[in-house]
Amino acid sequence: MASLGRIITAIVTPFDARYHVDEDAFVGLMHHLADNGSDGFVVAGTTGEGSTLDDEEHLALVELAVRERPAGATIIANAGSNDTRHSIHLTERCTELGVDGTLNVVGYYNRPNRRGIVQHYRTVAAATDRPIVIYNIPSRSTINLDPDLLAELGQIEHVDALKQANGDELQPIDGLDLYAGNDDILGRTLDLGGAGGICVASHLVGPRMAEMVTATPERRAEIDAELHDLYEVLGVTVNPIPVKAALDLAGHPVGGLRLPLVEADAGERERIRAVLADLGLLAA
């Protein structure tokens, strides 16, 4: 089993009516997910609205996750930034707080060249003794880390895993545990011998996604097909708007979203409701 887990949920950050972090709801959700297929959690990532948490909130949430973690669960803290100094700061503080690893994206907006990307990861990796998960997500960062570059990064000490959100270049990389960065490539990742997935749909169908890890290729393909509509509807608008609506409909309210994100509109919510109904996931 990969040291960080197989099904890792990129957990949402619940907010109360004043859009403050709802710590009780976060802990309750984390334990619910651990009881339903999740081996670990990415905290304050994209799905966790980390970009609208200030550093005090971000680190307090990481500290809470570490303190209240379910038995055996891993905690991976988002420590990514387009400012290497800021990423070092977050990586150092999250390491001190006792995380099992950090998730580090690179370069969004300022678009460093290859030498800058390598130096970024070398410098950040020197700030921790915990595994670093590279996050390759060109749709958000505007930079694609190609397989040759990823192989070079995989030789850096403590750079140990890859969250790959570019399905067109999904392949094993020497030196890196491979994690699906999108739910719809989890099956392919496992077929390639990958470690697992850093998932969003596991908020709702964690046991079925966990089953995919140990299933035969044929059964894995069946489950993957059964979950296709859910994967698709969780992309009906930008993440994490759909998954927060879905959790509410499934009986796990997690509050709204901080601007500039807004809640699902009536049409989006109805599409989500229909898929959840088909899968038997609606709250009674």
C-alpha positions as a Markdown table, in Angstrom:
| # | Residue | x | y | z |
|---|---|---|---|---|
| 1 | Met | 0.0 | 0.0 | 0.0 |
| 2 | Ala | 1.3 | 3.4 | -0.9 |
| 3 | Ser | 2.6 | 5.2 | 2.2 |
| 4 | Leu | 0.1 | 8.1 | 1.9 |
| 5 | Gly | -2.9 | 5.8 | 1.2 |
| 6 | Arg | -4.8 | 4.7 | -1.9 |
| 7 | Ile | -8.1 | 6.7 | -1.8 |
| 8 | Ile | -7.3 | 10.1 | -0.5 |
| 9 | Thr | -10.1 | 12.6 | -0.4 |
| 10 | Ala | -9.5 | 16.3 | -1.2 |
| 11 | Ile | -11.8 | 17.3 | 1.6 |
| 12 | Val | -14.0 | 20.3 | 1.4 |
| 13 | Thr | -13.8 | 23.1 | 4.0 |
| 14 | Pro | -17.2 | 23.6 | 5.6 |
| 15 | Phe | -18.2 | 27.2 | 6.4 |
| 16 | Asp | -20.8 | 28.4 | 8.8 |
| 17 | Ala | -23.5 | 31.1 | 8.1 |
| 18 | Arg | -20.8 | 33.8 | 8.4 |
| 19 | Tyr | -18.4 | 32.0 | 6.2 |
| 20 | His | -16.1 | 31.1 | 9.0 |
| 21 | Val | -14.5 | 27.7 | 9.0 |
| 22 | Asp | -16.9 | 25.3 | 10.7 |
| 23 | Glu | -14.4 | 23.1 | 12.7 |
| 24 | Asp | -17.0 | 20.8 | 14.1 |
| 25 | Ala | -18.5 | 20.1 | 10.6 |
| 26 | Phe | -14.9 | 19.5 | 9.3 |
| 27 | Val | -14.0 | 16.9 | 11.9 |
| 28 | Gly | -17.4 | 15.2 | 11.6 |
| 29 | Leu | -17.0 | 15.0 | 7.8 |
| 30 | Met | -13.4 | 13.7 | 8.1 |
| 31 | His | -14.5 | 10.9 | 10.4 |
| 32 | His | -17.5 | 10.0 | 8.2 |
| 33 | Leu | -15.2 | 9.8 | 5.1 |
| 34 | Ala | -12.7 | 7.7 | 7.0 |
| 35 | Asp | -15.5 | 5.2 | 7.8 |
| 36 | Asn | -16.4 | 5.2 | 4.1 |
| 37 | Gly | -13.3 | 4.4 | 2.1 |
| 38 | Ser | -10.9 | 7.3 | 2.6 |
| 39 | Asp | -7.4 | 6.4 | 3.6 |
| 40 | Gly | -6.3 | 10.0 | 4.0 |
| 41 | Phe | -7.1 | 13.7 | 3.2 |
| 42 | Val | -5.7 | 16.6 | 1.3 |
| 43 | Val | -6.5 | 19.6 | 3.5 |
| 44 | Ala | -7.0 | 23.2 | 2.2 |
| 45 | Gly | -6.4 | 22.2 | -1.4 |
| 46 | Thr | -8.5 | 23.3 | -4.4 |
| 47 | Thr | -11.5 | 21.4 | -3.2 |
| 48 | Gly | -10.9 | 22.8 | 0.3 |
| 49 | Glu | -11.0 | 26.4 | -1.0 |
| 50 | Gly | -7.4 | 26.9 | 0.1 |
| 51 | Ser | -7.0 | 29.9 | -2.1 |
| 52 | Thr | -9.5 | 31.9 | 0.0 |
| 53 | Leu | -8.2 | 30.8 | 3.3 |
| 54 | Asp | -5.6 | 33.2 | 4.9 |
| 55 | Asp | -2.5 | 31.6 | 6.3 |
| 56 | Glu | -3.8 | 31.6 | 9.9 |
| 57 | Glu | -7.0 | 29.8 | 8.8 |
| 58 | His | -5.1 | 27.5 | 6.5 |
| 59 | Leu | -2.6 | 26.4 | 9.2 |
| 60 | Ala | -5.3 | 26.2 | 11.9 |
| 61 | Leu | -7.3 | 23.8 | 9.7 |
| 62 | Val | -4.2 | 21.7 | 9.1 |
| 63 | Glu | -3.5 | 21.6 | 12.8 |
| 64 | Leu | -7.1 | 20.6 | 13.5 |
| 65 | Ala | -6.9 | 17.8 | 10.9 |
| 66 | Val | -3.7 | 16.4 | 12.4 |
| 67 | Arg | -5.1 | 16.6 | 15.9 |
| 68 | Glu | -8.5 | 15.0 | 15.1 |
| 69 | Arg | -7.4 | 12.6 | 12.4 |
| 70 | Pro | -9.2 | 9.3 | 12.3 |
| 71 | Ala | -7.0 | 6.4 | 13.4 |
| 72 | Gly | -4.7 | 5.3 | 10.5 |
| 73 | Ala | -5.6 | 8.3 | 8.3 |
| 74 | Thr | -2.9 | 10.4 | 6.6 |
| 75 | Ile | -3.0 | 14.1 | 6.4 |
| 76 | Ile | -1.5 | 15.8 | 3.3 |
| 77 | Ala | -1.5 | 19.6 | 3.6 |
| 78 | Asn | -1.7 | 21.9 | 0.6 |
| 79 | Ala | 1.4 | 24.0 | 0.7 |
| 80 | Gly | 1.4 | 25.2 | -2.9 |
| 81 | Ser | 2.0 | 28.7 | -4.0 |
| 82 | Asn | 3.3 | 30.6 | -7.0 |
| 83 | Asp | 5.7 | 32.3 | -4.6 |
| 84 | Thr | 8.5 | 29.8 | -3.6 |
| 85 | Arg | 9.1 | 31.7 | -0.3 |
| 86 | His | 5.5 | 31.3 | 0.6 |
| 87 | Ser | 5.5 | 27.6 | -0.3 |
| 88 | Ile | 8.6 | 27.1 | 1.9 |
| 89 | His | 6.8 | 28.8 | 4.8 |
| 90 | Leu | 3.7 | 26.7 | 4.4 |
| 91 | Thr | 5.7 | 23.5 | 4.0 |
| 92 | Glu | 7.8 | 24.2 | 7.1 |
| 93 | Arg | 4.8 | 25.1 | 9.2 |
| 94 | Cys | 2.8 | 22.1 | 8.1 |
| 95 | Thr | 5.7 | 19.8 | 8.7 |
| 96 | Glu | 6.0 | 21.2 | 12.2 |
| 97 | Leu | 2.3 | 20.6 | 12.7 |
| 98 | Gly | 2.8 | 16.9 | 12.0 |
| 99 | Val | 1.4 | 16.2 | 8.5 |
| 100 | Asp | 2.3 | 13.1 | 6.6 |
| 101 | Gly | 3.1 | 15.0 | 3.4 |
| 102 | Thr | 2.4 | 18.2 | 1.5 |
| 103 | Leu | 0.9 | 18.9 | -1.9 |
| 104 | Asn | 2.8 | 21.4 | -3.9 |
| 105 | Val | 1.7 | 23.0 | -7.2 |
| 106 | Val | 4.0 | 25.3 | -9.1 |
| 107 | Gly | 4.0 | 28.4 | -11.3 |
| 108 | Tyr | 0.4 | 29.5 | -11.7 |
| 109 | Tyr | 0.3 | 33.0 | -13.2 |
| 110 | Asn | 4.1 | 33.7 | -13.2 |
| 111 | Arg | 4.8 | 30.7 | -15.4 |
| 112 | Pro | 8.4 | 29.8 | -14.5 |
| 113 | Asn | 10.6 | 28.0 | -17.1 |
| 114 | Arg | 12.0 | 24.5 | -16.6 |
| 115 | Arg | 15.0 | 25.6 | -14.7 |
| 116 | Gly | 12.8 | 27.6 | -12.3 |
| 117 | Ile | 10.4 | 24.7 | -11.8 |
| 118 | Val | 13.3 | 22.4 | -10.9 |
| 119 | Gln | 14.8 | 25.0 | -8.5 |
| 120 | His | 11.4 | 25.6 | -6.9 |
| 121 | Tyr | 11.0 | 21.9 | -6.0 |
| 122 | Arg | 14.6 | 21.5 | -4.9 |
| 123 | Thr | 14.2 | 24.5 | -2.6 |
| 124 | Val | 10.9 | 23.5 | -1.2 |
| 125 | Ala | 12.0 | 19.9 | -0.7 |
| 126 | Ala | 14.9 | 21.1 | 1.5 |
| 127 | Ala | 12.3 | 22.6 | 3.9 |
| 128 | Thr | 10.8 | 19.2 | 4.9 |
| 129 | Asp | 11.5 | 15.6 | 5.7 |
| 130 | Arg | 8.0 | 14.5 | 4.6 |
| 131 | Pro | 6.9 | 13.4 | 1.2 |
| 132 | Ile | 6.0 | 16.1 | -1.3 |
| 133 | Val | 3.3 | 15.4 | -3.8 |
| 134 | Ile | 3.8 | 17.3 | -7.0 |
| 135 | Tyr | 0.5 | 18.6 | -8.4 |
| 136 | Asn | 0.3 | 18.7 | -12.2 |
| 137 | Ile | -2.8 | 20.6 | -13.2 |
| 138 | Pro | -2.3 | 22.6 | -16.3 |
| 139 | Ser | -5.9 | 23.7 | -16.5 |
| 140 | Arg | -5.3 | 25.8 | -13.4 |
| 141 | Ser | -1.6 | 26.4 | -13.3 |
| 142 | Thr | -1.3 | 27.0 | -17.1 |
| 143 | Ile | 2.0 | 24.9 | -17.0 |
| 144 | Asn | 2.2 | 21.2 | -17.9 |
| 145 | Leu | 4.9 | 19.2 | -16.3 |
| 146 | Asp | 5.8 | 16.8 | -19.0 |
| 147 | Pro | 6.9 | 13.2 | -18.3 |
| 148 | Asp | 10.6 | 14.0 | -18.8 |
| 149 | Leu | 10.5 | 16.9 | -16.4 |
| 150 | Leu | 8.5 | 14.9 | -13.9 |
| 151 | Ala | 11.1 | 12.1 | -14.0 |
| 152 | Glu | 13.8 | 14.8 | -13.2 |
| 153 | Leu | 11.7 | 16.1 | -10.3 |
| 154 | Gly | 11.3 | 12.5 | -9.1 |
| 155 | Gln | 15.0 | 12.3 | -8.4 |
| 156 | Ile | 14.8 | 15.1 | -5.8 |
| 157 | Glu | 14.9 | 13.9 | -2.2 |
| 158 | His | 11.5 | 14.0 | -0.6 |
| 159 | Val | 9.7 | 14.6 | -3.9 |
| 160 | Asp | 7.9 | 11.2 | -3.8 |
| 161 | Ala | 4.5 | 11.3 | -5.5 |
| 162 | Leu | 2.6 | 12.9 | -8.3 |
| 163 | Lys | -1.1 | 14.0 | -8.4 |
| 164 | Gln | -1.6 | 13.9 | -12.2 |
| 165 | Ala | -4.5 | 15.9 | -13.5 |
| 166 | Asn | -3.4 | 15.7 | -17.2 |
| 167 | Gly | -5.0 | 12.5 | -18.4 |
| 168 | Asp | -3.4 | 12.8 | -21.8 |
| 169 | Glu | 0.0 | 12.1 | -20.2 |
| 170 | Leu | -1.0 | 9.6 | -17.5 |
| 171 | Gln | 1.9 | 7.2 | -17.2 |
| 172 | Pro | 4.2 | 5.8 | -14.5 |
| 173 | Ile | 7.1 | 8.1 | -13.6 |
| 174 | Asp | 10.3 | 6.7 | -12.2 |
| 175 | Gly | 10.7 | 7.8 | -8.6 |
| 176 | Leu | 7.1 | 9.0 | -8.1 |
| 177 | Asp | 4.0 | 7.3 | -6.7 |
| 178 | Leu | 1.3 | 8.0 | -9.3 |
| 179 | Tyr | -2.1 | 9.3 | -8.1 |
| 180 | Ala | -5.1 | 10.2 | -10.3 |
| 181 | Gly | -5.8 | 13.9 | -10.0 |
| 182 | Asn | -9.2 | 13.5 | -11.6 |
| 183 | Asp | -11.8 | 11.0 | -10.6 |
| 184 | Asp | -12.4 | 9.8 | -14.1 |
| 185 | Ile | -8.9 | 8.6 | -14.5 |
| 186 | Leu | -8.7 | 6.6 | -11.3 |
| 187 | Gly | -9.4 | 3.3 | -13.0 |
| 188 | Arg | -6.7 | 3.9 | -15.6 |
| 189 | Thr | -4.3 | 4.9 | -12.9 |
| 190 | Leu | -4.9 | 1.7 | -11.0 |
| 191 | Asp | -4.6 | -0.3 | -14.2 |
| 192 | Leu | -1.2 | 1.2 | -14.7 |
| 193 | Gly | -0.1 | 0.1 | -11.3 |
| 194 | Gly | -0.5 | 3.6 | -9.7 |
| 195 | Ala | -0.9 | 4.2 | -6.0 |
| 196 | Gly | -4.5 | 5.4 | -6.1 |
| 197 | Gly | -6.3 | 8.7 | -6.4 |
| 198 | Ile | -6.7 | 12.1 | -4.8 |
| 199 | Cys | -10.4 | 12.2 | -5.2 |
| 200 | Val | -13.5 | 14.4 | -5.0 |
| 201 | Ala | -16.3 | 11.9 | -5.7 |
| 202 | Ser | -15.0 | 9.9 | -2.6 |
| 203 | His | -17.0 | 12.4 | -0.5 |
| 204 | Leu | -20.1 | 10.5 | -1.8 |
| 205 | Val | -19.0 | 7.0 | -3.1 |
| 206 | Gly | -15.8 | 6.3 | -1.1 |
| 207 | Pro | -16.6 | 2.6 | -0.5 |
| 208 | Arg | -17.1 | 2.0 | -4.3 |
| 209 | Met | -13.9 | 3.8 | -5.1 |
| 210 | Ala | -12.0 | 1.9 | -2.5 |
| 211 | Glu | -13.4 | -1.3 | -4.0 |
| 212 | Met | -11.8 | -0.3 | -7.3 |
| 213 | Val | -8.3 | -0.5 | -5.7 |
| 214 | Thr | -8.5 | -4.2 | -5.0 |
| 215 | Ala | -11.0 | -5.2 | -7.8 |
| 216 | Thr | -10.1 | -7.2 | -10.9 |
| 217 | Pro | -9.6 | -5.1 | -14.0 |
| 218 | Glu | -13.0 | -6.2 | -15.2 |
| 219 | Arg | -14.8 | -5.3 | -12.0 |
| 220 | Arg | -12.9 | -2.0 | -11.8 |
| 221 | Ala | -14.1 | -1.1 | -15.2 |
| 222 | Glu | -17.7 | -1.9 | -14.2 |
| 223 | Ile | -17.5 | 0.3 | -11.2 |
| 224 | Asp | -15.9 | 3.1 | -13.1 |
| 225 | Ala | -18.7 | 3.0 | -15.7 |
| 226 | Glu | -21.3 | 3.0 | -13.0 |
| 227 | Leu | -19.8 | 6.2 | -11.5 |
| 228 | His | -19.3 | 8.0 | -14.8 |
| 229 | Asp | -22.4 | 10.2 | -14.5 |
| 230 | Leu | -21.3 | 11.2 | -11.0 |
| 231 | Tyr | -17.9 | 12.2 | -12.1 |
| 232 | Glu | -19.4 | 14.2 | -15.0 |
| 233 | Val | -22.0 | 16.0 | -12.9 |
| 234 | Leu | -19.3 | 16.9 | -10.3 |
| 235 | Gly | -17.8 | 18.9 | -13.1 |
| 236 | Val | -21.1 | 20.7 | -14.1 |
| 237 | Thr | -19.4 | 23.9 | -12.9 |
| 238 | Val | -16.2 | 24.7 | -11.3 |
| 239 | Asn | -15.0 | 22.5 | -8.3 |
| 240 | Pro | -15.9 | 22.6 | -5.4 |
| 241 | Ile | -19.3 | 24.1 | -6.2 |
| 242 | Pro | -20.9 | 20.8 | -7.3 |
| 243 | Val | -19.5 | 18.6 | -4.5 |
| 244 | Lys | -20.7 | 21.0 | -1.8 |
| 245 | Ala | -24.2 | 21.0 | -3.3 |
| 246 | Ala | -24.0 | 17.2 | -3.6 |
| 247 | Leu | -23.0 | 16.8 | 0.1 |
| 248 | Asp | -25.9 | 19.0 | 1.1 |
| 249 | Leu | -28.3 | 16.9 | -1.0 |
| 250 | Ala | -26.8 | 13.7 | 0.5 |
| 251 | Gly | -27.4 | 14.9 | 4.1 |
| 252 | His | -24.0 | 16.2 | 4.9 |
| 253 | Pro | -24.4 | 20.0 | 4.8 |
| 254 | Val | -21.1 | 21.9 | 4.6 |
| 255 | Gly | -22.2 | 25.5 | 4.1 |
| 256 | Gly | -21.6 | 27.8 | 1.2 |
| 257 | Leu | -18.5 | 29.0 | -0.7 |
| 258 | Arg | -16.4 | 32.1 | -0.4 |
| 259 | Leu | -16.4 | 34.6 | -3.2 |
| 260 | Pro | -15.5 | 34.6 | -6.0 |
| 261 | Leu | -17.1 | 31.1 | -6.0 |
| 262 | Val | -20.9 | 31.0 | -5.6 |
| 263 | Glu | -23.3 | 28.2 | -4.9 |
| 264 | Ala | -24.8 | 26.0 | -7.5 |
| 265 | Asp | -27.8 | 27.5 | -9.3 |
| 266 | Ala | -31.2 | 25.8 | -9.5 |
| 267 | Gly | -30.4 | 24.0 | -12.8 |
| 268 | Glu | -27.0 | 22.8 | -11.7 |
| 269 | Arg | -28.5 | 21.6 | -8.4 |
| 270 | Glu | -31.2 | 19.7 | -10.2 |
| 271 | Arg | -28.7 | 17.9 | -12.4 |
| 272 | Ile | -26.7 | 16.9 | -9.3 |
| 273 | Arg | -29.9 | 15.8 | -7.6 |
| 274 | Ala | -30.9 | 13.5 | -10.5 |
| 275 | Val | -27.6 | 11.7 | -10.6 |
| 276 | Leu | -27.6 | 11.3 | -6.8 |
| 277 | Ala | -31.1 | 9.9 | -7.0 |
| 278 | Asp | -30.0 | 7.3 | -9.6 |
| 279 | Leu | -27.2 | 6.2 | -7.4 |
| 280 | Gly | -29.3 | 6.1 | -4.2 |
| 281 | Leu | -27.3 | 8.8 | -2.5 |
| 282 | Leu | -30.0 | 11.4 | -1.7 |
| 283 | Ala | -30.8 | 12.0 | 2.0 |
| 284 | Ala | -34.1 | 10.5 | 3.2 |
